[in-house]
Amino acid sequence: MRVAVYYNNHDIRLQEMPTPEIGLGELLVKVRASGICGTDVMEWYRMKKAPRILGHEIAGDIVQSNSDRYRVGQRVFVSHHVPCNQCKYCLDGNHTACDTLHQGNYDPGGYSEFVRVPALNVDRGVYVLPDSVSYEEGTFIEPLACVVRGQNIIGIKKGHTVLVLGSGVSGLMNIQLAKLKGAQVIATDIHPYRLQKAKEFGADRVVDAAHDFDFEADRVIVCTGAMKAVVQAFRWIAKKGTILLFAIPEQNIQVPTADFWRHELTLTSTYGAAGRDLDEALELIKDQRVKVNEMITHRLPLEKIQEGFQICLEAKESLKVVLMP
């Protein structure tokens, strides 16, 4: 089968490798759609384990099954990370801190024609797609679940003013979900195209992040790795407010300690998603309460993955790039 091996952002090689063989309780899934995640183009983060086969936002067809729960021909989304459900983190509801979740994955990665789904992932990470949800929409289940988890952590509710810094794909999903919760949403970006998209996806106000502006937000969600956005987050957070690092910059951040203490601010982060978040995300997509198909700007074959990465890196008039192996 064909796979795309990541060496760095500008060196992704299409190679051949044997199709994985499945064992007891496992599945073989033919990948029909695989989304390029913003974390995949964070070279400083991904290079640590290169070369490797990336890709963790997949949907496809079961072509072999050694599981009593699933049959050949079912259309599925497969979660790459699953928790143990037994450790202290899982028992406290903090599944994304589970060591098992951080260590597991499917084989070899979503940028391939087929993946082997380990028995643990089959047990708690396979979701049959409703007929109304396309393969491409299925690739949004994991990233939207991350948004669901992040917003639950910071407790967005009706009446809040929410500032979303960065109006790429994650920003647009955060805008839509915050609006569903009844919040007033302000969105920023430095690109006119993405500011327009933020408006189209429901932001009450859009602001060019290159310019100074003056207001206070109860919740700030950082959806860009630009350090300037972190600085802006502390500038525009209201007293008793919460800043969520949905995206992170490459370097360590500086906290304005006096304001942080005097205004009783909260700074938190979110990583990944748990089963309940994935369940909610699938329902939001199925009911079209969060519009995801409209965010796909590019559909490319696997052999054009390098082009897809370049589109993501340039971040011009583009949002989501989906590969179709």
C-alpha positions in Angstrom: 0.0 0.0 0.0 1.0 3.6 -0.4 2.0 5.7 2.6 3.2 9.3 3.0 6.3 9.4 5.3 7.0 12.7 7.0 10.6 13.9 7.4 9.9 17.6 7.7 7.3 20.1 6.4 9.0 20.2 3.0 10.0 16.6 2.7 7.1 14.2 2.7 7.8 11.0 0.6 5.3 8.7 -0.9 6.5 5.1 -0.3 5.2 1.6 -0.5 4.9 -0.7 2.5 3.0 -4.0 3.2 -0.7 -3.7 4.1 -0.9 -4.4 7.9 -2.2 -7.8 9.0 -4.8 -7.8 11.7 -5.0 -9.9 14.8 -7.8 -10.9 17.2 -10.3 -8.2 17.9 -8.7 -5.9 15.3 -10.0 -4.2 12.1 -8.4 -3.2 8.8 -9.9 0.1 7.5 -9.5 1.5 4.0 -8.9 5.3 4.5 -11.3 7.3 2.3 -10.6 10.7 3.8 -7.8 12.0 6.0 -7.6 15.6 7.3 -4.4 17.6 7.6 -4.4 18.9 11.2 -2.7 22.2 12.2 -0.5 20.2 14.6 0.9 18.2 11.7 2.5 21.2 10.2 4.1 22.3 13.6 7.5 21.2 12.4 9.2 22.0 15.7 6.8 19.5 17.4 6.7 16.8 14.7 10.4 16.7 13.8 11.1 15.1 17.2 9.8 11.7 16.0 10.5 11.9 12.3 10.5 10.0 10.0 7.0 8.8 10.7 3.6 8.5 9.1 1.3 11.2 10.4 -2.5 11.6 10.1 -5.1 11.2 12.8 -8.3 12.5 11.4 -9.6 9.6 9.3 -12.8 8.1 8.0 -13.1 5.0 5.8 -14.5 1.6 5.3 -13.9 -1.6 7.3 -12.5 -4.1 4.8 -11.4 -6.8 7.3 -12.9 -7.5 10.7 -11.8 -9.8 13.5 -14.3 -8.2 15.9 -17.8 -9.3 16.8 -18.9 -5.7 17.1 -18.1 -4.5 13.6 -18.6 -5.9 10.1 -17.0 -5.5 6.7 -18.5 -2.6 4.7 -19.3 -0.3 7.6 -18.3 3.3 7.2 -16.4 4.5 10.3 -14.5 7.2 12.0 -11.6 5.8 14.1 -10.1 7.6 17.1 -6.3 7.3 17.1 -6.0 7.9 20.9 -8.1 6.0 23.4 -7.8 5.9 27.3 -7.5 2.9 29.6 -10.6 3.9 31.6 -8.9 2.5 34.7 -6.1 4.9 35.9 -6.6 7.7 38.4 -6.9 10.2 35.5 -9.7 8.3 33.8 -11.5 7.6 37.0 -11.5 11.4 37.7 -12.9 12.1 34.3 -9.5 13.4 33.0 -9.2 10.8 30.2 -6.8 12.9 28.0 -4.2 12.8 30.8 -4.2 9.0 30.6 -0.8 7.5 29.7 -2.5 4.8 27.6 -4.2 7.5 25.5 -0.9 9.3 24.9 0.9 6.1 23.9 -1.6 4.4 21.6 -2.3 4.9 17.9 -3.5 3.1 14.8 -1.0 1.5 12.5 0.7 3.0 10.6 -1.0 6.5 10.5 -3.8 8.2 8.6 -1.7 9.3 5.6 -1.9 5.8 4.2 -4.3 3.7 2.1 -5.1 1.3 5.0 -4.8 1.3 8.8 -4.8 -1.5 11.3 -7.0 -0.6 14.3 -5.7 -2.3 17.5 -8.2 -4.1 19.7 -8.1 -1.4 22.3 -9.1 1.2 19.7 -11.8 -1.1 18.4 -13.2 -1.5 21.9 -13.5 2.3 22.6 -12.6 4.3 19.5 -14.6 3.2 16.5 -17.7 5.2 15.5 -20.1 4.1 12.7 -20.9 7.0 10.5 -24.6 7.8 10.0 -25.6 7.8 6.3 -26.0 11.6 6.4 -22.3 12.1 7.4 -19.8 11.9 4.6 -16.3 10.6 4.9 -15.0 14.2 4.6 -17.3 15.3 7.4 -16.2 12.3 9.4 -12.6 13.7 9.5 -13.9 16.6 11.6 -15.1 14.4 14.5 -11.8 14.4 16.3 -10.9 18.1 15.9 -14.4 19.2 16.8 -14.3 16.9 19.8 -11.2 18.8 20.9 -13.2 22.0 20.7 -16.0 20.5 22.7 -13.6 19.5 25.4 -11.9 22.8 25.5 -15.1 24.8 25.8 -16.4 22.5 28.5 -13.2 23.0 30.5 -13.6 26.8 30.5 -17.3 26.8 31.0 -18.6 29.0 28.2 -22.3 29.9 28.8 -25.0 32.3 27.7 -24.1 35.9 28.3 -20.3 35.4 28.1 -18.2 37.5 25.7 -15.8 35.1 24.0 -12.7 36.2 22.1 -11.4 33.8 19.6 -7.8 34.6 18.5 -7.2 33.1 15.1 -9.9 32.2 12.6 -8.5 29.1 11.0 -10.4 25.8 11.1 -10.1 25.5 14.9 -11.1 29.1 15.4 -14.2 28.7 13.2 -15.3 25.6 15.1 -14.8 27.4 18.4 -16.9 30.4 17.0 -19.8 28.1 16.0 -19.8 26.2 19.3 -19.6 29.3 21.5 -22.6 30.8 19.5 -24.6 27.6 20.2 -23.9 28.1 23.9 -25.4 31.6 23.7 -22.1 33.6 23.9 -21.3 36.9 22.2 -18.3 36.1 20.0 -15.5 38.3 18.8 -12.9 36.8 16.3 -9.5 38.0 15.2 -7.1 37.2 12.4 -4.6 39.0 10.2 -5.9 37.7 6.9 -9.0 39.4 5.4 -10.1 36.0 3.9 -10.3 34.4 7.4 -11.9 37.4 8.9 -14.6 37.2 6.3 -15.0 33.4 7.1 -15.3 34.2 10.8 -18.2 36.5 10.0 -19.8 33.9 7.8 -19.5 31.2 10.5 -21.3 33.4 13.1 -18.9 35.8 14.8 -20.7 38.9 16.1 -17.7 41.0 15.4 -14.3 40.5 13.6 -11.2 42.5 14.3 -7.9 42.7 12.4 -5.4 41.3 14.9 -2.6 43.5 13.5 -4.4 46.6 15.0 -4.9 47.5 18.6 -8.5 47.4 19.9 -10.0 47.8 23.3 -12.6 45.6 25.0 -12.8 42.8 27.6 -13.7 39.2 27.2 -14.8 36.7 29.8 -13.2 33.9 27.9 -10.3 34.0 25.5 -9.5 31.0 23.2 -6.1 31.1 21.6 -6.4 29.3 18.2 -3.0 30.4 16.7 0.6 29.6 17.5 1.5 33.3 17.1 3.1 34.6 20.3 1.4 38.0 19.7 -1.9 36.3 20.3 -0.9 35.1 23.7 0.1 38.7 24.6 -3.2 39.9 23.3 -5.1 37.3 25.3 -3.7 38.7 28.6 -4.4 42.2 27.4 -8.1 41.7 26.7 -9.1 39.2 29.3 -11.6 40.5 31.9 -11.2 40.2 35.6 -11.9 36.6 36.8 -11.6 35.6 33.2 -10.2 32.4 31.7 -7.7 32.0 28.8 -7.6 28.7 27.0 -4.5 27.7 25.0 -6.1 25.7 22.3 -3.0 26.3 20.2 0.4 26.9 21.5 3.4 28.9 20.4 6.8 27.3 19.8 8.5 29.2 22.7 7.6 29.5 26.4 5.1 32.2 27.3 5.5 35.0 29.8 2.6 35.6 32.3 2.0 39.1 33.5 2.2 38.0 37.1 0.8 41.1 38.8 -2.3 41.2 36.6 -2.7 37.4 36.8 -2.8 37.6 40.6 -4.7 40.9 41.1 -7.4 40.0 38.6 -7.6 36.3 39.6 -7.2 35.1 36.1 -7.2 31.5 35.0 -4.8 30.1 32.3 -5.5 26.6 31.1 -4.9 24.3 28.1 -6.6 21.4 26.4 -5.1 18.4 24.6 -7.1 15.8 22.6 -10.5 14.5 23.3 -12.3 11.7 25.2 -15.1 9.4 24.2 -17.9 11.7 25.5 -16.4 14.6 23.5 -16.3 12.4 20.3 -19.9 11.4 20.9 -21.0 15.0 21.2 -19.0 16.1 18.2 -20.5 13.4 16.0 -24.0 14.5 17.0 -23.2 18.1 16.3 -22.0 17.2 12.8 -24.9 14.8 12.1 -27.5 17.4 13.1 -25.5 20.1 11.2 -25.4 22.3 14.2 -21.7 22.9 13.5 -21.1 23.3 9.8 -17.9 21.4 8.8 -18.3 20.6 5.1 -18.2 24.3 4.3 -14.8 24.6 5.8 -13.2 22.1 3.3 -11.4 24.2 0.7 -9.1 21.6 -0.8 -9.6 17.9 -1.5 -6.4 16.2 -2.8 -5.1 12.7 -3.6 -2.5 11.2 -1.3 0.2 11.8 -3.8 -0.3 15.5 -3.5 0.2 15.6 0.3 3.2 17.9 -0.1 1.0 20.4 -1.9 -1.5 20.0 0.9 1.1 20.8 3.6 2.2 23.8 1.6 -1.3 25.1 1.4 -1.6 24.8 5.2 1.7 26.5 5.8 0.9 29.5 3.6 -2.5 29.9 5.2 -3.8 32.1 2.5 -7.3 31.6 1.0 -7.7 28.1 2.5 -9.2 26.4 5.5 -9.3 22.6 5.7 -7.3 20.4 3.4 -8.6 16.8 3.2 -6.6 14.0 1.5 -8.4 11.3 -0.3 -6.1 8.2 -0.3 
